[in-house]
Amino acid sequence: MKTLDLFKKLALASALAVAVGGVAVPASAADTVKIAEVVELTGPGTTAGTNFKNGADLAIKEINAAGGILGRQIEVTSADTQTNPGIAKGLSQKAIDDDVFAVFGPVFSGSIMVSMATTEAAGVPNFIGGEAAAITEKGNPYVFRTSLTQADAMPKVARYLDGRPDINSVAVIFVNNDFGKGGRDAIIEALKKTHVKVVEDISTSTGQVDFSAAVLKAKQSNADAIFAYLNEEESARLLRELKKQGWDKPVIGETTLTGQKVIELAGPAAEGAIAHVGLTVDAPIRGMKKFSEDFQKAYGYVSDHNGIKGYTGIYILKAAIEKAGKFDRELVTKTLHGIHISTKDHPGVLMDVSIDDKGDLDRESFLVQVDNGRQKVREILPPLGKK
């Protein structure tokens, strides 16, 4: 009897220790909803994937502490794609075999283009961080963005360039992968409707270290500005090389160019860089400051846009499940198409957001400039639906 009592005490102590550590121990599978994170935790996508995962985990912790979704706690697993599309596809299948309700990730567009067919075949909602326009042009009803698509973002960049009389020509420097090529195509197409001409088109590689030749080529083109569209680490290397070679003209880009990790890696070379960003912790909107403070307290660094994507993506799923009223993947998928989620009803989404029938979202965005090591919002741009 004493042995049995001791066993019961040890079991209770163990359960309490786990609960204190932040991991919920469900009474049964019916008490939880499973979510899988399939993200880049190593390889060239480490920065993006880690931020996305940490943002999602922060939201999950908050939601579980507040009682979960329709009374269920979120049970989450994380897997590293190693920034490899083949591995991403295999891990997505593993998550499906584990009967997850939804998959979050990958972030890199190339991996998404491969893995999303797996979640589509299984009818599992897939929240992704990629911005390549081609992702939602495939007709996959189960894929949902957590950021603006390139097709929506680049016209805003083009309008900004068109409004600058000092910029009549640009050199485009892009990374030669699905993400980079999609952005390159979108900005070139958008600029056709402006007075700005593309005088140089410079391709670079994923993981490229030396940008001296690319910068020299841009300088020799006599372009009035550079439009840069690369991954985070490469963006920082480009900015450092531009400073080294004495480039003193505008450097303009999209979200990744002025991400906090890029600013930290590039140092003073990032000063003055301008970008259109869909998400930034420096946005002057209700809720963003608290998110930024909570993220920094939890992980010890400032979140970039990918952290916000993961965080708001979880809250978007929560809003859709609650609107559907039950844990039915097909019903939740249908509910997500055409949904409008307000911060009044769901503060965790941080900004009012709408999702269309393709899985693309629409919300406010920002024009920022790096000033003293941080993004400074110069202008709040309205949702496309309110142009």
C-alpha positions, 0 to 999 in steps of 0.5 A: 500500500505504501508503495502504491501511495508513493507511486501516486505521489511521484506521478502527481509530482511529475505531472505538476512539474510538466505543467509548470514547464508549460507543456499541457498533459491532456486527459485524452486526445479529445481534450487537445487539437494538434498543430504541427510546425514544419519550419526551417530551423537550420540551413539558409532559412534558419532566421525566417523559420526560427522567428516563425516558430517562436511567434507561433509558440508564443500565441499557442502559449497565450491561447492555452493559458486562456483556456484553449480553442473551444475548450481544447488545449493546443498540442504542438510539435516542431520539425526542422526542414533543414531548408530542404524542399524534399525534407519539408514534404516528408515532414508534412506527410509525417504530420498528417500521419500524426492526424494534426488539425493544421500545419504551420510552415514552411516559410521558404516559398520553394519548400512550400511549392513542394510540400503543400501538395501533401497537405492538400491531398490530405485536406489539412489547412496549411498556414505558410510564411512564403510570399511567392505569388505562384503559391496561391495561383495553383488553386490549392484550397487548403493553403493560407498565407500569413503575409501579403503576396508579392503580387499585392506588395510590389505595386505598392513599391512601384507607386512609391518609386514612381512618386520619387522624381529623383529615381528614373532608373533602378538596378534589380538585385534578386536571389535566384530561387522561387521567392526571389524570382517571384519578387523580381518578376512582380516588381518588373511588371509593376514598374512597367506602369511607372516612369521608372526603368529597369537598367540592370537585372542581377541574379544572385544565389541562395547563401551567396557570400560575396556580393562585390561583383553584383554591386559593381555591376549595379554601379556601372549601370548608373542606376538611380537606385537599387531594388534588392530582393534577397533572403535575410542573410544575403540582404545583410551581406549586400548592404555591407558590400554597398557601403564598402564600395561607397554606394550613396544612392537609395536602396529600396526593397521589400520586407526582408531588406529591413528585417530586424535580423538584417539590421543587426547583421548589416550594422551601420550599412543598413542605415537609410534602407527603405522597404515596403513591409507587411508586418513590423514590430515598430508599427504604431498600432494597438497590440503590436507593442505588447507582442514585441515586448512579450516576444523579446521577453520570451526569446531574448531578441526582437522579432522580425516579420516572420515572428509576427506571421507565426503569431497572427497565423495561429490567431487566424486559425483560432478565429476560424475554428470559433466561427465554424463552431467545431473542429472540422477541417473542411468546414474551417477551410471553407470558413477561412475563405472570405473571412474578415477578422477584426482586432475588436473581436480577436486582438491576437491578429494584431491588425484587421485582416481579410482572406480571399477565396485563394488564401491570400490576405489583405490588411494594412502595410507600411513603408519603413526606413532604417533609422538608428538601427530600427525600422521607422514607419514613414507611412501606413498604407491601406489594404488593397480593398480600400485603395 
